[in-house]
């Protein structure tokens, strides 16, 4: 994994981008090492989620785009 962004007390905190070993990545807000706030996750199959994160999970309002062209926008829970 490779991280570029803000750090607080040795943890990802603030704005940053994390590139995972499988070439997927998350770019957005972090809190104490967890995805938290607004952010985008891009999967290696071409799908993407953009929206709210809470405690390292998709939670709140967001949009997902899928490789087949479908899109879902709404409320997510965990």
Secondary structure, 3 states (H helix, E strand, C coil): CEEEEEEECCEEEEEEEEECCCCCEEEEEEECCEEEEEEEEECCCCCEEEEEEECCEEEEEEEEECCCCCEEEEEECC
